[in-house]
Amino acid sequence: MPSLLRILLIPSGRRLEVPRDGALADVLFAHGVEFPCGGRGRCRGCRIRVLSGRLQETEADCERLQPHERQQGWRLACQARAETDLVLEVAQWQMPVLTDETPVPWEAADGYGVAVDLGTTTVAAQLVNLQNGEILAVQTALNAQARHGADLVSRLDFALAPSGRATLTEVCRLQIFQMIRALLHAAALAPEALRSVVLVGNTVMHHLFSGLPIESLARFPFEPFTREAQGFRPDQLGWSLPAEVDIWFLPCLGGFVGSDLLAGLLATPVHSASETEALLDLGTNGEIVVALYGELLCTSTAAGPAFEGARLSMGMRAASGAITRVQVHEDGLTCQVLGGGPARGICGSGLVDAVAAALDLGWIARSGRLTLAPTLRLTDSVCLTQQDIRELQLAKAAIAAGLRLLLRQRDLATSALTRVHLAGAFGNALDPTSAHRIGLLEVAPDRIVPAGNAALRGARIALSLRGPNHPQLARLCSRVTHIPLHTLPEFEDTFVDCLAFPAR
């Protein structure tokens, strides 16, 4: 018998080889199969369909898939091992990664630098001419750690397992080094031309890249091991770059408020606002900073993974086949699907739109109860369940409560906000009117503005500042006060108050 089995992926037409009895998860992640629960068989996000060949049903298949689905050939890829040559149906995703090439203020220096936004889901890197700030090359990718869990909760869960943290540290360091090499190659530059690398990311990414203990992030009161900037020599990271290259991961602001939000402050007018403004990065962990006439208050709130499409019955990332927009049309709903093909799931922005539209039609009550049917059907193939609506309520209440409570520290209401800047991919895809309609953002839609990839833009600004000890960065960090929501006695009541949807 041959030692390698052949796999054909439909509709992409890609051909792979895998050792007999080899785990399919080891080869399918790069070809469109997502592993939201980190490959533990706890969800349905990695479904594939066997069109030819045989995959033995596993215990997880029987628990997570209906009998008719298994009969049709559906299996969970995370549990599957190749027994024969296979033809598999895989709806290959193409996931746009948000980059940002907006010109920024610049302090000239010699050589070249790389700015990196290490996100939970995606990684974006830019090669920059330090003399003038010109972007010479860009690299983007899905975060390779996502093979071990799509969201922060599952990623931390994996990191706490034996050798899990070391695995995630090695994976992200290797991926970023490979991206740096690709950037230099694209610009026809030798490694000797590189002077510095600046990385930003949330607190979990900061700790995992830096090889720091993460236990304190996984248990109450969820405090980081350190908030300090982390500096490295290339040899400490296993990177074959000149020894004089400076590598910095910028500091966290506190708790789960990472250097991605610090970079966002650098990149937006929030830090210099003369009125009351806010900067939000919405995801599993919502990061919020409010500028109050020169003072900066920040917090984080556990929104859960609904904004990223996880933990929904048919949720997915904003990739090919995802419903990204939903509108009312003639007393019904019309959906926009990323990539233009048939819908195979719904992402965060589509979820917010769908619930906002259903509220306007009276199909969902203010309490969140579906009023007409046990499910909210969006297309022939995609629907929302009552539990999906509940997941969105929990996520939006966490953000709304966090924003209310920050402002309340200075006796202000949400109406005092003159502008709300939304950073990151979800924030930029979010429709302001829908966000306002469901009570996620309790300000007028015309006060809500997308901020692009503020984290990457801020990392580029930090490159020109040549290290985390620059006076501008030090002053900015000193102005920020971190407010842990769990220390506020009114948090629970405020959260509950934000669960209901607003009246029309």
C-alpha positions in Angstrom: 0.0 0.0 0.0 1.3 3.5 -0.7 2.6 5.4 2.3 1.0 8.7 1.2 -2.7 9.2 0.4 -4.0 11.7 -2.1 -6.6 14.3 -1.3 -8.5 16.4 -3.8 -10.3 19.5 -2.5 -13.5 20.7 -4.1 -14.1 23.4 -5.4 -10.6 24.8 -5.2 -9.1 21.8 -7.1 -6.0 21.7 -4.9 -4.3 18.4 -4.4 -2.6 17.3 -1.2 -0.9 14.3 0.2 -1.1 13.0 3.7 0.4 10.0 5.4 -1.9 7.0 5.9 -3.7 7.5 9.2 -2.5 11.1 9.2 -4.6 13.8 10.9 -6.4 15.9 8.3 -6.3 18.9 10.7 -2.5 19.0 10.0 -3.0 19.8 6.3 -6.5 21.4 5.9 -6.1 24.5 8.0 -4.3 26.3 5.2 -7.0 25.3 2.7 -10.2 26.7 4.1 -11.1 24.5 7.1 -11.5 26.5 10.4 -11.0 25.1 13.9 -12.9 27.4 16.1 -12.6 25.2 19.2 -9.0 24.5 18.6 -9.6 21.0 17.2 -11.2 19.6 20.3 -14.4 18.3 18.7 -16.6 20.7 20.7 -18.2 22.6 17.7 -19.2 22.2 14.1 -16.9 24.8 12.6 -14.5 22.4 10.8 -17.1 20.4 8.9 -16.0 18.8 5.6 -17.9 16.5 3.3 -16.6 13.3 1.9 -17.5 13.0 -1.8 -15.2 10.1 -2.5 -13.3 7.7 -0.3 -14.0 6.9 3.4 -13.6 8.7 6.7 -14.6 6.7 9.8 -17.3 8.3 12.0 -15.9 9.4 15.3 -17.5 9.9 18.7 -17.4 13.7 18.1 -19.1 13.3 14.7 -22.0 11.4 16.4 -22.3 14.1 19.1 -22.1 17.2 16.9 -23.6 16.1 13.6 -27.2 15.0 12.9 -27.7 11.4 11.5 -28.7 12.8 8.1 -25.6 15.0 8.0 -23.3 12.0 8.6 -25.2 10.0 6.0 -24.6 12.8 3.5 -20.8 12.5 4.2 -20.2 15.3 6.7 -17.4 14.8 9.2 -15.5 17.0 11.7 -12.1 17.5 10.1 -10.4 18.0 13.5 -11.1 14.4 14.5 -10.6 12.8 11.1 -7.7 10.5 10.0 -7.1 9.5 6.4 -7.7 5.9 5.6 -8.1 6.1 1.8 -7.6 8.6 -1.0 -10.3 11.3 -0.6 -12.3 13.9 -2.5 -13.5 16.5 0.0 -15.9 19.4 -0.3 -14.2 22.4 1.3 -15.8 25.8 0.9 -12.4 27.5 0.7 -12.4 30.9 2.4 -10.7 34.0 1.2 -10.4 36.3 4.1 -9.5 39.9 3.5 -7.1 41.2 6.1 -7.4 44.9 7.0 -4.2 46.9 6.3 -3.7 50.6 6.5 -1.4 52.8 4.4 -2.6 56.2 5.6 0.3 58.7 5.8 1.4 59.4 9.4 3.7 61.9 11.1 7.3 60.8 10.7 10.7 61.3 12.4 13.4 60.4 9.9 16.0 57.8 10.6 18.3 55.6 8.6 17.5 52.1 7.3 14.3 50.1 7.3 11.8 48.8 9.8 8.9 46.4 10.1 5.6 47.2 11.8 3.5 44.2 12.9 -0.1 44.0 14.1 -0.3 40.5 15.7 -4.1 40.0 16.0 -5.9 37.0 17.4 -7.3 36.1 14.0 -4.9 37.8 11.5 -1.4 39.2 11.3 -0.4 42.2 9.2 3.1 43.5 8.6 4.5 46.4 6.7 8.1 47.1 5.6 8.8 50.8 6.0 11.6 53.2 4.8 12.6 54.8 8.1 13.9 57.9 6.2 10.4 59.0 5.0 7.8 56.5 6.2 7.1 55.1 2.8 5.6 51.6 2.9 7.6 49.3 0.6 5.8 46.0 1.0 2.9 44.4 2.9 2.3 40.9 4.2 -0.9 39.6 5.7 -2.0 36.2 6.9 -4.3 34.3 9.1 -2.7 33.9 12.5 -1.2 30.4 12.5 -2.1 30.0 16.1 -5.7 29.8 15.0 -5.1 26.1 14.2 -5.3 25.7 18.0 -8.4 27.8 18.7 -10.2 30.6 16.8 -10.8 33.0 19.7 -8.9 34.2 22.8 -10.8 31.8 25.2 -9.9 28.6 23.2 -6.4 29.9 22.6 -5.8 30.4 26.3 -7.3 27.0 27.0 -4.8 25.4 24.7 -1.9 27.5 26.1 -2.7 26.2 29.6 -2.3 22.6 28.4 1.1 20.9 28.8 3.5 22.4 26.2 0.6 24.5 24.8 2.1 27.9 25.6 5.5 26.9 24.1 3.8 25.7 21.0 1.9 29.0 20.5 5.0 31.1 21.2 7.0 29.1 18.6 4.2 29.3 16.0 3.8 33.1 16.1 7.5 33.8 16.3 8.2 31.6 13.3 5.3 33.0 11.3 6.4 36.6 11.8 10.0 35.9 10.9 8.8 34.3 7.7 6.7 37.4 7.0 9.7 39.6 7.6 11.8 37.6 5.2 9.1 37.8 2.6 8.9 41.6 3.0 12.7 42.0 2.6 12.6 39.7 -0.5 9.7 41.7 -2.0 11.7 44.9 -1.7 15.0 43.3 -2.8 16.6 44.3 0.5 19.3 42.3 2.4 18.6 41.6 6.1 21.5 44.0 7.0 19.2 46.9 5.9 16.8 46.2 8.7 17.1 48.3 11.8 14.0 47.7 13.9 10.8 45.7 14.3 7.8 47.0 16.3 4.9 44.6 17.3 1.6 45.4 18.8 -1.3 43.2 19.9 -3.7 42.4 22.7 -2.4 41.2 26.0 -2.7 37.5 25.2 -0.7 37.9 22.0 1.8 40.1 23.8 2.4 37.4 26.4 2.4 34.5 24.0 4.9 36.1 21.6 7.1 37.2 24.5 7.1 33.8 26.1 5.5 35.1 29.3 3.4 33.1 31.8 -0.3 33.4 30.9 -2.0 31.8 34.0 -2.9 35.1 35.5 -4.8 36.0 32.3 -7.0 32.9 32.6 -8.3 33.3 36.1 -9.9 36.1 38.1 -9.0 39.0 38.4 -7.4 38.5 34.9 -4.3 40.6 35.3 -1.3 40.4 33.0 2.0 39.0 34.2 3.5 42.3 33.2 2.4 45.4 31.3 5.9 46.4 30.3 7.3 46.7 26.8 9.3 43.6 25.8 12.6 44.0 23.9 14.4 41.2 22.1 17.6 40.3 20.2 17.0 38.3 17.0 18.8 35.3 18.4 16.4 35.2 21.4 13.6 34.7 19.0 15.4 32.2 16.7 15.5 34.8 13.9 18.5 34.8 11.6 18.8 38.6 11.4 21.7 40.9 12.2 22.3 41.2 16.0 21.8 44.9 16.0 18.2 44.8 14.9 15.9 46.2 17.7 12.7 44.2 18.3 10.0 45.6 20.6 6.6 44.5 21.6 5.0 47.7 22.9 3.5 47.8 26.4 0.0 46.9 27.5 -2.2 49.5 29.1 -3.7 47.2 31.8 -5.6 44.0 32.2 -6.8 42.9 28.8 -6.1 46.3 27.3 -3.2 45.6 25.0 -0.6 47.6 23.0 -3.0 47.4 20.0 -5.1 50.0 21.8 -2.0 52.0 22.7 -1.1 52.0 19.0 -4.7 53.0 18.2 -4.3 56.0 20.4 -1.2 57.0 18.6 -2.9 56.6 15.3 -6.2 58.5 15.9 -7.2 62.0 17.2 -8.5 60.5 20.4 -5.4 61.1 22.5 -5.5 64.9 21.5 -9.2 65.3 21.6 -10.5 68.6 23.1 -13.9 67.0 23.7 -15.2 63.6 24.8 -14.3 60.9 22.3 -13.9 57.1 22.4 -11.8 54.4 20.7 -13.2 50.9 20.6 -11.7 47.6 19.3 -14.6 45.1 19.3 -13.9 41.4 19.5 -14.0 38.5 22.0 -12.3 41.0 24.3 -13.7 44.5 23.8 -11.1 47.2 24.5 -12.3 50.7 25.2 -10.6 54.0 25.8 -12.4 57.3 26.5 -10.8 60.7 26.2 -12.3 63.1 28.7 -10.9 66.6 28.1 -7.3 65.4 28.2 -7.8 62.5 30.6 -7.7 58.9 29.2 -9.7 56.1 30.8 -9.5 52.6 29.5 -11.1 49.2 30.2 -11.7 45.8 28.7 -14.9 43.7 28.7 -15.5 40.1 27.9 -17.9 40.4 25.0 -17.6 36.8 23.9 -16.9 35.5 20.4 -20.2 36.4 18.7 -18.7 39.5 17.0 -16.2 37.1 15.4 -18.9 34.7 14.3 -17.9 32.0 16.8 -20.3 30.2 19.2 -23.2 30.8 16.7 -25.1 27.9 15.2 -23.9 28.9 11.7 -21.3 31.5 12.6 -18.0 32.0 10.7 -15.4 34.6 10.1 -15.8 37.3 7.5 -14.7 35.0 4.7 -16.1 33.7 1.4 -19.6 32.5 1.9 -20.3 34.7 5.0 -23.4 36.9 5.2 -21.9 40.3 5.9 -24.9 42.5 5.3 -28.7 42.2 5.9 -31.3 44.7 5.0 -35.1 45.0 5.1 -36.6 44.6 1.7 -40.4 44.6 1.1 -41.3 43.3 4.6 -38.6 40.7 4.2 -34.8 40.4 4.4 -32.1 40.5 1.7 -28.6 39.3 2.4 -25.2 40.2 0.9 -22.7 37.3 0.8 -18.9 37.8 0.8 -17.6 36.5 -2.5 -21.0 36.5 -4.2 -21.6 32.8 -3.9 -24.2 30.9 -1.8 -24.3 31.7 1.9 -22.7 29.1 4.2 -22.8 31.1 7.4 -22.9 34.5 9.0 -20.2 36.7 10.4 -20.4 39.4 13.1 -21.4 42.4 11.0 -24.1 40.3 9.3 -25.4 39.2 12.7 -25.7 42.8 13.9 -27.5 43.8 10.7 -29.9 40.8 10.8 -31.0 41.4 14.4 -31.4 45.1 13.7 -33.6 44.4 10.7 -35.6 41.8 12.5 -36.2 44.3 15.3 -37.6 46.8 12.8 -39.9 44.1 11.4 -41.1 43.1 14.8 -39.7 39.6 14.4 -37.6 40.0 17.6 -39.0 41.5 20.8 -37.0 43.9 22.9 -36.3 41.1 25.3 -34.6 39.2 22.4 -37.3 36.6 22.0 -38.1 35.5 18.5 -41.8 36.3 18.0 -42.8 34.4 14.8 -40.8 31.2 14.6 -38.2 29.2 16.6 -35.5 30.4 14.1 -34.9 33.5 12.0 -34.4 32.3 8.5 -32.0 34.6 6.4 -31.5 32.4 3.3 -32.5 28.9 2.2 -29.3 27.6 3.9 -28.7 30.0 6.8 -30.8 30.8 9.9 -30.3 32.2 13.4 -31.5 30.5 16.5 -32.8 31.9 19.8 -29.4 31.1 21.3 -27.6 33.1 18.6 -29.7 36.1 19.5 -28.8 35.6 23.1 -25.1 35.5 22.3 -25.4 38.8 20.5 -27.2 40.3 23.5 -24.5 39.2 25.9 -21.8 40.7 23.6 -23.4 44.0 22.9 -24.4 44.4 26.6 -20.8 43.9 27.7 -19.6 46.7 25.3 -22.4 49.1 26.1 -22.0 48.6 29.8 -18.2 49.1 29.6 -18.6 52.4 27.7 -21.4 53.6 30.1 -19.3 52.9 33.2 -16.2 54.6 31.9 -18.1 57.8 31.3 -19.9 57.4 34.6 -16.6 57.7 36.4 -16.7 61.4 35.5 -20.5 61.7 35.8 -21.1 61.7 32.1 -23.7 60.0 30.0 -23.1 58.2 26.7 -24.7 61.2 24.9 -21.7 63.3 25.9 -19.6 61.4 23.3 -19.0 63.6 20.3 -17.2 60.9 18.3 -16.7 57.1 18.6 -13.8 55.6 16.6 -14.1 51.9 15.7 -10.8 50.1 15.1 -10.2 46.7 13.6 -11.8 44.6 10.9 -15.2 44.1 12.7 -15.5 47.7 13.7 -14.8 48.8 10.1 -17.3 46.4 8.7 -20.0 47.3 11.2 -22.9 49.4 10.0 -23.3 52.3 12.4 -27.1 52.4 12.1 -27.4 48.7 12.9 -25.0 49.1 15.9 -27.1 51.9 17.2 -30.4 50.0 16.6 -29.4 47.0 18.7 -27.9 49.2 21.5 -24.3 48.2 20.9 -23.3 51.8 20.5 -25.7 54.2 22.3 -24.7 57.3 20.2 -26.1 58.7 17.0 -24.8 56.8 13.9 -23.3 60.0 12.5 -20.9 60.1 15.5 -19.5 56.7 14.7 -16.5 56.6 12.4 -14.3 53.7 11.2 -10.6 54.1 12.2 -9.1 51.5 9.8 -6.4 49.3 11.1 -5.4 51.8 13.8 -3.2 49.2 15.5 -1.0 48.7 12.4 -0.9 52.4 11.7 0.1 53.1 15.3 2.8 50.4 15.1 4.2 52.3 12.1 4.2 55.5 14.0 6.1 53.8 16.8 8.7 52.7 14.4 9.6 56.4 13.8 9.8 56.9 17.5 12.7 54.3 17.8 11.7 52.3 20.8 9.1 52.4 23.7 11.2 54.8 25.7 10.4 57.8 23.4 9.0 60.7 25.4 5.8 60.8 23.3 5.0 57.2 24.1 5.9 57.6 27.8 3.7 60.7 28.1 0.8 58.9 26.4 1.1 55.8 28.7 1.3 58.1 31.8 -2.0 59.7 30.9 -4.0 56.5 30.7 -5.9 55.2 33.8 -7.0 51.6 33.7 -10.5 50.9 35.2 -11.1 47.2 35.9 -14.8 46.7 35.5 -15.0 44.0 38.1 -14.0 46.6 40.8 -17.2 48.7 40.0 -20.1 47.6 42.2 -22.6 48.8 39.6 -21.2 46.7 36.7 -23.6 43.8 37.1 -26.7 46.0 37.2 -25.5 48.1 34.3 -24.8 45.0 32.2 -28.3 43.6 32.9 -29.8 46.9 32.0 -28.0 46.8 28.6 -29.2 43.3 27.7 -32.6 44.4 26.2 -32.8 45.9 22.8 -33.8 49.6 22.5 -37.3 50.5 21.6 -37.6 51.8 18.0 
